[in-house]
Amino acid sequence: MTRTVLITGASSGIGRETALRFQREGWNVAATMRSPEKETELDRLPGVVCPALDVTRPETITAAIDQTLARFGHIDAVVNNAGYGLIGPFETFSEDQIERQFQTNVFGLMAVTRAVLPHLRAQRDGVIVNVASFAGRSIFPYYSVYHASKWAVEGFSDSLQYELKPYGVRVKIIEPGIVKTEFWGRSTDRANATGITAYDEGQPVLDLIDEAAGVIATLPADVAEAIWRATNDQSSRQRYVIGVDAHLTLMARKVLSDGMYRTLMTTLFGRRPVATFRKLTADLKRRAS
Ligand SMILES: NC(=O)c1ccc[n+]([C@@H]2O[C@H](COP(=O)([O-])OP(=O)(O)OC[C@H]3O[C@@H](n4cnc5c(N)ncnc54)[C@H](OP(=O)(O)O)[C@@H]3O)[C@@H](O)[C@H]2O)c1
């Protein structure tokens, strides 16, 4: 029997590469997205449908699952991938911005999980793959609300796996480091909604993270590969870390005390490292051109 995966946020980046990966392996793919009318590639591939699904709109979740079941008859794997980053000093965000971050990254992921669970449980087989981040177990400056959302995904997934195991449903957590996707462009909310300027001196830290993202990013296809492996991994392994940056950061978070980790971050994102990093990346770019 051909298996079926439902993926959220398949319009670009990791979600899109994941849809292509599963399609190449002969799976049926429900590559869900907010605006399927804009899609020009995935919906033309055999075995792929692109239902409309906005994780913040419950009626679209139900409709997308119904459409997938009507077309393929069953769902074997769900990849909760849809998400974006709210980045900047906490005090500069509005309530709306903070709520929207959680509505998408946390409550949206829970809503999709909740909607598909009766089906997976009845089937007594299935896997839920949650795209968290290395930001779900580590900490960077000026990422407070994004971190909170991804730490929530980690805690949720970790606990959920106990209650689903008796029903044959596995829960996997994907922890990419920096990945070259729209996340660093249109999928980041950096708006200073309150107009508070007290934190403007932190801007170089944000710039540094952006510049680092441009240099050390992993490709979304590598994350798709990890999602593919996690989906098919019958072992009890729960976390899949992708990228050298993610491995190093999570190792540091594990072995260092809170104080030592804080010192490391403060040093890394201090004025001198920012200047050195800028010079280094400028040199690299000059040599590459
Ligand atoms: N890129 C990184 O460095 C990185 C690192 C670690 C983890 N992640 C995580 O990876 C996931 C995918 O991000 P990406 O890097 O692939 O970025 P991306 O290319 O911007 O993809 C984000 C996807 O999420 C969708 N989305 C956003 N809000 C949605 C909503 N309310 N309902 C349904 N879909 C929604 C977007 O759809 P639209 O096209 O409609 O906007 C888009 O398809 C996110 O959860 C992100 O937090 C990314």
The ligand as an SDF file (V2000), in Angstrom:
LIG
                    3D

 48 52  0  0  0  0  0  0  0  0999 V2000
   15.3600   28.3390    8.1450 N   0  0  0  0  0  0  0  0  0  0  0  0
   15.9030   28.1240    9.3190 C   0  0  0  0  0  0  0  0  0  0  0  0
   17.0220   28.5740    9.6160 O   0  0  0  0  0  0  0  0  0  0  0  0
   15.1740   27.2480   10.3100 C   0  0  0  0  0  0  0  0  0  0  0  0
   15.9140   26.6860   11.3630 C   0  0  0  0  0  0  0  0  0  0  0  0
   15.2710   25.8890   12.2950 C   0  0  0  0  0  0  0  0  0  0  0  0
   13.9180   25.6520   12.1850 C   0  0  0  0  0  0  0  0  0  0  0  0
   13.2020   26.2250   11.1810 N   0  0  0  0  0  0  0  0  0  0  0  0
   11.7530   25.9560   11.1070 C   0  0  0  0  0  0  0  0  0  0  0  0
   11.4620   25.3150    9.8830 O   0  0  0  0  0  0  0  0  0  0  0  0
   10.0940   25.5420    9.5560 C   0  0  0  0  0  0  0  0  0  0  0  0
    9.9890   25.8900    8.0780 C   0  0  0  0  0  0  0  0  0  0  0  0
   10.6320   27.1220    7.8340 O   0  0  0  0  0  0  0  0  0  0  0  0
   11.5560   27.3740    6.5660 P   0  0  0  0  0  0  0  0  0  0  0  0
   12.9320   27.6130    7.0690 O   0  0  0  0  0  0  0  0  0  0  0  0
   11.3360   26.3500    5.5390 O   0  0  0  0  0  0  0  0  0  0  0  0
   11.0160   28.7980    6.1100 O   0  0  0  0  0  0  0  0  0  0  0  0
   10.0730   29.2170    4.8790 P   0  0  0  0  0  0  0  0  0  0  0  0
   10.6910   28.8660    3.5910 O   0  0  0  0  0  0  0  0  0  0  0  0
    9.7320   30.6370    5.1290 O   0  0  0  0  0  0  0  0  0  0  0  0
    8.7800   28.3260    5.0810 O   0  0  0  0  0  0  0  0  0  0  0  0
    7.8350   28.6160    6.0600 C   0  0  0  0  0  0  0  0  0  0  0  0
    6.5270   27.9580    5.6500 C   0  0  0  0  0  0  0  0  0  0  0  0
    5.5730   28.1010    6.7080 O   0  0  0  0  0  0  0  0  0  0  0  0
    4.3760   28.5610    6.1150 C   0  0  0  0  0  0  0  0  0  0  0  0
    3.4970   29.2230    7.0660 N   0  0  0  0  0  0  0  0  0  0  0  0
    3.7240   30.3140    7.8180 C   0  0  0  0  0  0  0  0  0  0  0  0
    2.6160   30.6160    8.5400 N   0  0  0  0  0  0  0  0  0  0  0  0
    1.6990   29.6630    8.2240 C   0  0  0  0  0  0  0  0  0  0  0  0
    0.3680   29.4110    8.6330 C   0  0  0  0  0  0  0  0  0  0  0  0
   -0.2790   30.2160    9.4950 N   0  0  0  0  0  0  0  0  0  0  0  0
   -0.2740   28.3410    8.1070 N   0  0  0  0  0  0  0  0  0  0  0  0
    0.3360   27.5290    7.2150 C   0  0  0  0  0  0  0  0  0  0  0  0
    1.5740   27.7280    6.7670 N   0  0  0  0  0  0  0  0  0  0  0  0
    2.2510   28.7890    7.2800 C   0  0  0  0  0  0  0  0  0  0  0  0
    4.8100   29.4730    4.9880 C   0  0  0  0  0  0  0  0  0  0  0  0
    3.7260   29.6680    4.1030 O   0  0  0  0  0  0  0  0  0  0  0  0
    3.5190   30.9730    3.1860 P   0  0  0  0  0  0  0  0  0  0  0  0
    4.2830   30.7070    1.9100 O   0  0  0  0  0  0  0  0  0  0  0  0
    2.0600   31.0500    2.9870 O   0  0  0  0  0  0  0  0  0  0  0  0
    4.0690   32.1420    3.9490 O   0  0  0  0  0  0  0  0  0  0  0  0
    5.9290   28.6380    4.4010 C   0  0  0  0  0  0  0  0  0  0  0  0
    5.4160   27.6220    3.5830 O   0  0  0  0  0  0  0  0  0  0  0  0
    9.5840   26.6140   10.5200 C   0  0  0  0  0  0  0  0  0  0  0  0
    8.8200   25.9890   11.5190 O   0  0  0  0  0  0  0  0  0  0  0  0
   10.8680   27.1930   11.0970 C   0  0  0  0  0  0  0  0  0  0  0  0
   10.6720   27.7110   12.4030 O   0  0  0  0  0  0  0  0  0  0  0  0
   13.8070   27.0040   10.2240 C   0  0  0  0  0  0  0  0  0  0  0  0
  1  2  1  0
  2  3  2  0
  2  4  1  0
  4  5  1  0
  4 48  2  0
  5  6  2  0
  6  7  1  0
  7  8  2  0
  8  9  1  0
  8 48  1  0
  9 10  1  0
  9 46  1  0
 10 11  1  0
 11 12  1  0
 11 44  1  0
 12 13  1  0
 13 14  1  0
 14 15  2  0
 14 16  1  0
 14 17  1  0
 17 18  1  0
 18 19  2  0
 18 20  1  0
 18 21  1  0
 21 22  1  0
 22 23  1  0
 23 24  1  0
 23 42  1  0
 24 25  1  0
 25 26  1  0
 25 36  1  0
 26 27  1  0
 26 35  1  0
 27 28  2  0
 28 29  1  0
 29 30  1  0
 29 35  2  0
 30 31  1  0
 30 32  2  0
 32 33  1  0
 33 34  2  0
 34 35  1  0
 36 37  1  0
 36 42  1  0
 37 38  1  0
 38 39  2  0
 38 40  1  0
 38 41  1  0
 42 43  1  0
 44 45  1  0
 44 46  1  0
 46 47  1  0
M  CHG  2   8   1  16  -1
M  END
$$$$
